[in-house]
Amino acid sequence: LQKGLQLSGEFPKTVPTSGYYGDITRRAVLAFQIKYMVAPLAELITLQGKTVGPKTRAQLNSLFN
């Protein structure tokens, strides 16, 4: 997830990927979800990047397959 977010520009390249789903990853997920509008904006703002669901995964996969 973090490597995909790095490649798409939301996860900082200066931060090593660790697999830990902390604040940096959460913010990157939210930025990615808003960029590609994987759900209504109100829902994305409510979730605050805490969830990576099928639409987010599908969008990530479509960019790198």
ROVOVO-300970 format. One record per residue: residue in one letter; x, y, z of N, C-alpha, C, O, CB in turn. Coordinates in steps of 0.2 Angstrom, whole numbers. Each point is the difference from the previous one (the first is absolute). Glycine has a CB too. Layout:
! ROVOVO-300970
+------+-------+-------+-------+-------+-------+-------+-------+-------+-------+-------+-------+-------+-------+-------+-------+
| resn |   n.X |   n.Y |   n.Z |  ca.X |  ca.Y |  ca.Z |   c.X |   c.Y |   c.Z |   o.X |   o.Y |   o.Z |  cb.X |  cb.Y |  cb.Z |
+------+-------+-------+-------+-------+-------+-------+-------+-------+-------+-------+-------+-------+-------+-------+-------+
|    A |     X |     Y |     Z |     X |     Y |     Z |     X |     Y |     Z |     X |     Y |     Z |     X |     Y |     Z |
...
+------+-------+-------+-------+-------+-------+-------+-------+-------+-------+-------+-------+-------+-------+-------+-------+
END
This chain:
! ROVOVO-300970
+------+-------+-------+-------+-------+-------+-------+-------+-------+-------+-------+-------+-------+-------+-------+-------+
| resn |   n.X |   n.Y |   n.Z |  ca.X |  ca.Y |  ca.Z |   c.X |   c.Y |   c.Z |   o.X |   o.Y |   o.Z |  cb.X |  cb.Y |  cb.Z |
+------+-------+-------+-------+-------+-------+-------+-------+-------+-------+-------+-------+-------+-------+-------+-------+
|    L |     4 |    -6 |     0 |    -4 |     6 |     0 |     4 |     6 |     0 |    -1 |     5 |    -4 |    -8 |   -11 |    10 |
|    Q |    14 |     6 |    -1 |     4 |     6 |     0 |     5 |     1 |    -6 |     0 |     6 |    -3 |     0 |    -7 |    15 |
|    K |     2 |    -4 |   -15 |     4 |     1 |    -6 |    -4 |     2 |    -6 |     2 |     4 |    -4 |     5 |   -13 |     8 |
|    G |   -14 |     7 |    -5 |    -4 |     2 |    -5 |    -2 |     7 |     1 |     0 |     4 |    -5 |    -5 |   -15 |     4 |
|    L |     4 |    13 |     7 |    -1 |     7 |     2 |     6 |     5 |    -1 |    -1 |     6 |    -2 |    -7 |   -10 |    10 |
|    Q |    14 |     1 |    -7 |     6 |     4 |    -2 |     0 |     1 |    -8 |     2 |     5 |    -2 |     4 |   -10 |    12 |
|    L |    -7 |     0 |   -13 |     0 |     0 |    -8 |    -5 |     5 |    -3 |     1 |     3 |    -5 |     3 |   -15 |     5 |
|    S |   -10 |    12 |     4 |    -5 |     5 |    -3 |     1 |     7 |     3 |    -4 |     5 |    -2 |    -4 |   -15 |     1 |
|    G |    13 |    11 |     6 |     1 |     7 |     2 |    -3 |     2 |     7 |     1 |     5 |     2 |     0 |    -3 |   -14 |
|    E |    -4 |    -7 |    15 |    -4 |     3 |     6 |     4 |    -2 |     6 |     0 |     4 |     5 |   -10 |    -6 |   -10 |
|    F |    14 |    -3 |     5 |     5 |    -2 |     6 |     7 |     3 |    -1 |     2 |    -1 |    -6 |    -9 |   -10 |     8 |
|    P |     9 |    14 |     3 |     7 |     4 |    -1 |     5 |    -5 |    -2 |     1 |    -5 |     3 |    -4 |    14 |     5 |
|    K |     7 |    -7 |   -13 |     6 |    -5 |    -2 |     5 |     1 |     5 |     5 |    -5 |     0 |    -8 |     7 |   -12 |
|    T |     3 |     3 |    16 |     6 |     0 |     5 |    -2 |    -4 |     6 |     5 |    -1 |     5 |    -3 |    13 |    -9 |
|    V |    -8 |   -15 |     5 |    -1 |    -4 |     5 |     0 |    -7 |    -2 |    -3 |    -2 |    -5 |    -5 |    10 |    10 |
|    P |    12 |   -12 |    -1 |     1 |    -8 |    -2 |    -7 |    -3 |     1 |    -3 |     1 |     5 |    15 |    -1 |    -2 |
|    T |   -13 |    -5 |    -8 |    -7 |    -4 |     1 |     2 |    -5 |     5 |     5 |    -3 |     0 |    -9 |     5 |   -12 |
|    S |    -1 |    -3 |    17 |     1 |    -5 |     5 |    -6 |    -5 |     1 |     1 |    -5 |     3 |     6 |    14 |     3 |
|    G |   -12 |    -7 |    -9 |    -6 |    -5 |     1 |    -5 |     3 |     5 |    -5 |    -3 |     2 |    12 |    -7 |    -7 |
|    Y |    -4 |    14 |     9 |    -4 |     3 |     6 |    -5 |     5 |    -2 |     2 |     5 |    -4 |     8 |    -7 |    11 |
|    Y |   -16 |     1 |    -5 |    -6 |     4 |    -2 |    -1 |     6 |     5 |    -4 |    -1 |     4 |    -1 |    -9 |   -11 |
|    G |    10 |    15 |     7 |    -1 |     5 |     4 |    -2 |     6 |    -3 |    -4 |     0 |    -5 |    13 |    -4 |    11 |
|    D |    -8 |    10 |    -3 |    -3 |     6 |    -2 |     2 |     2 |    -8 |    -3 |     3 |    -3 |     3 |     1 |    15 |
|    I |     7 |    -5 |   -13 |     2 |     2 |    -7 |    -4 |    -4 |    -5 |    -2 |     2 |    -5 |    14 |     0 |    10 |
|    T |   -12 |    -9 |    -4 |    -4 |    -4 |    -5 |    -7 |     2 |     0 |    -3 |     0 |    -5 |    11 |   -10 |     7 |
|    R |   -11 |    11 |     4 |    -7 |     2 |     0 |    -1 |     7 |    -4 |    -5 |     0 |    -4 |     3 |    -6 |    15 |
|    R |     6 |    11 |   -10 |    -1 |     6 |    -4 |     1 |    -1 |    -8 |    -3 |     3 |    -4 |     7 |     3 |    14 |
|    A |     1 |   -11 |   -11 |     1 |    -2 |    -7 |    -6 |    -3 |    -3 |    -1 |     1 |    -6 |    14 |    -2 |     8 |
|    V |   -16 |    -4 |     1 |    -6 |    -3 |    -2 |    -5 |     5 |    -1 |    -3 |     0 |    -6 |     6 |   -11 |    12 |
|    L |    -4 |    15 |    -2 |    -6 |     5 |    -1 |     2 |     5 |    -6 |    -5 |     1 |    -4 |     3 |    -1 |    17 |
|    A |     8 |     2 |   -14 |     2 |     4 |    -5 |    -2 |    -4 |    -7 |    -2 |     3 |    -5 |    11 |     3 |    12 |
|    F |    -7 |   -12 |    -7 |    -1 |    -4 |    -6 |    -7 |    -1 |    -1 |    -3 |     0 |    -6 |    13 |    -6 |     8 |
|    Q |   -14 |     4 |     3 |    -7 |    -1 |    -1 |    -4 |     7 |    -2 |    -4 |    -1 |    -4 |     5 |    -8 |    13 |
|    I |     1 |    14 |    -7 |    -3 |     7 |    -2 |     2 |     1 |    -7 |    -4 |     2 |    -5 |     4 |     3 |    16 |
|    K |     7 |    -6 |   -13 |     2 |     1 |    -7 |    -4 |    -4 |    -5 |    -1 |     3 |    -5 |    13 |    -1 |    10 |
|    Y |   -13 |    -8 |    -3 |    -4 |    -5 |    -5 |    -7 |     0 |     2 |    -4 |    -4 |    -4 |    14 |    -2 |     2 |
|    M |   -13 |     9 |     7 |    -7 |     0 |     2 |    -3 |    -7 |     0 |    -4 |    -1 |    -4 |     3 |    13 |    -1 |
|    V |     4 |   -16 |     9 |    -2 |    -7 |     0 |    -7 |    -1 |     4 |    -3 |    -5 |     0 |    15 |     2 |    -1 |
|    A |   -14 |     9 |     4 |    -6 |     0 |     4 |    -2 |     7 |     0 |     4 |     5 |    -1 |    -1 |   -15 |     8 |
|    P |    -9 |    11 |    -5 |    -2 |     7 |     1 |     4 |     4 |     5 |     2 |    -3 |     5 |   -14 |     0 |    -7 |
|    L |    13 |     9 |     1 |     5 |     4 |     4 |    -2 |     0 |     7 |     5 |     0 |     5 |    -3 |     7 |   -15 |
|    A |    -8 |    -6 |    12 |    -2 |     0 |     7 |     2 |    -7 |     3 |     2 |     0 |     6 |   -12 |     8 |    -9 |
|    E |     9 |   -13 |     0 |     2 |    -7 |     3 |     7 |     0 |     1 |     3 |    -2 |     5 |   -12 |    -3 |   -11 |
|    L |    13 |     7 |     1 |     8 |     0 |     0 |     2 |     5 |     6 |     4 |    -2 |     4 |    -3 |     0 |   -16 |
|    I |    -4 |     7 |    13 |     2 |     5 |     6 |    -2 |    -3 |     6 |     4 |     0 |     5 |    -6 |    10 |   -12 |
|    T |    -4 |   -14 |     8 |    -2 |    -3 |     6 |     5 |    -6 |     2 |     2 |    -1 |     5 |   -14 |     4 |    -8 |
|    L |    14 |    -7 |    -2 |     5 |    -5 |     1 |     7 |     2 |     1 |     4 |    -4 |     3 |   -12 |    -3 |   -10 |
|    Q |    10 |    12 |     4 |     7 |     3 |     2 |     5 |    -5 |    -2 |     6 |     0 |     3 |   -11 |     7 |     6 |
|    G |     4 |   -11 |   -15 |     6 |    -4 |    -2 |     1 |    -6 |     4 |     5 |    -4 |     0 |     0 |    14 |    -4 |
|    K |   -10 |   -11 |     9 |     1 |    -6 |     5 |    -2 |    -7 |    -4 |     2 |    -5 |     3 |    -4 |    13 |     7 |
|    T |    -1 |    -8 |   -15 |    -2 |    -6 |    -4 |     2 |     0 |    -7 |     0 |     5 |    -4 |   -10 |    -5 |    11 |
|    V |    13 |    -6 |    -9 |     2 |    -1 |    -7 |    -5 |    -5 |    -2 |     1 |    -6 |     1 |    12 |     9 |     0 |
|    G |   -18 |    -1 |    -5 |    -5 |    -5 |    -2 |     1 |    -3 |    -7 |     5 |     2 |    -3 |   -13 |     4 |    10 |
|    P |     4 |    -9 |   -10 |     0 |    -3 |    -7 |     1 |     5 |    -5 |     4 |    -1 |    -5 |   -10 |    -8 |     9 |
|    K |     3 |    15 |    -4 |     0 |     5 |    -5 |     7 |     3 |     0 |     3 |     2 |    -5 |   -15 |     0 |     6 |
|    T |    15 |    -1 |     5 |     7 |     3 |     1 |     5 |    -5 |    -3 |     4 |     2 |    -4 |    -8 |     5 |    14 |
|    R |     3 |   -13 |    -8 |     5 |    -5 |    -2 |    -1 |    -1 |    -8 |     6 |    -1 |    -3 |    -7 |    -5 |    14 |
|    A |    -5 |     6 |   -14 |    -1 |     0 |    -7 |     4 |     5 |    -4 |     3 |     0 |    -5 |   -14 |    -6 |     7 |
|    Q |    10 |    12 |     1 |     3 |     6 |    -3 |     8 |     0 |     0 |     3 |     1 |    -5 |   -13 |     6 |     9 |
|    L |    12 |    -9 |     2 |     8 |    -1 |     0 |     2 |    -5 |    -5 |     5 |     1 |    -3 |    -5 |     2 |    15 |
|    N |    -3 |    -9 |   -12 |     1 |    -5 |    -5 |     0 |     2 |    -7 |     4 |    -2 |    -4 |    -8 |    -6 |    12 |
|    S |    -1 |    12 |    -9 |    -1 |     2 |    -7 |     6 |     5 |    -3 |     2 |     0 |    -5 |   -14 |    -1 |     7 |
|    L |    15 |     4 |     3 |     6 |     5 |    -1 |     6 |    -4 |    -2 |     4 |     2 |    -4 |    -9 |     7 |    11 |
|    F |     6 |   -15 |    -4 |     6 |    -3 |     0 |     0 |    -7 |    -3 |     5 |    -4 |     0 |    -2 |    10 |    10 |
|    N |    -8 |    -8 |   -14 |    -1 |    -6 |    -3 |     1 |     1 |    -8 |    -1 |    -5 |    -4 |    -6 |     0 |    13 |
+------+-------+-------+-------+-------+-------+-------+-------+-------+-------+-------+-------+-------+-------+-------+-------+
END
